[in-house]
Amino acid sequence: MIDHCCNGCYIFLFFRYFFAIIYFYFCRGNPGILVAGNFTCDYFVGREDVLLQKIAQHGPVVVAVNAISWQYYLGGVIENNCPGEPEMLNHAVEIVGYDLTSSIPHYIAKNSWGKRFGDGGYVKIATGSNVCGIANEVTSLDVL
């Protein structure tokens, strides 16, 4: 059964489904709606230096994270109490940027839980310790 990732899935499988079904049937007959290039799924397994480089060179990326404790997030930077083991990944967010000059260097991630979550729909996650598993599974899509 395909649940469109509403009950969890691997991000790269969703993109594969998207291009095979949705893009093929709905977008190809409507030129200009979306022109997509390749998508990639990288397994950095904690290599945040590579993740930061990917964001700087590519722009926003989608990452799998452990978001179990996020229901209590009210703002600030998540620094701890958020394990990052690959088997604990259960949610996806879009990393839209980072701030390495802040007193606590962090990623800026857009969540899908609406603007009432966190800081207007965004969450900040500390860099350097693979907090929440942020650098384990990274997916990017080239939109042409």
Buried (B, 14 or more C-beta within 10 A) or exposed (E): EEEEBEEEBBBBEBBEBBBEEEBEEEBEEEEEEEEBEEBBBBEBEBBBEBBBEBBEEEEBBBBBBBBBEBEEBEEEBBBEEBBBEEEBBEBBBBBBBBBEEEEEBBBBBBBEBEEEBBBEBBBBBBBEBBBBBBBBBBBBBEEE
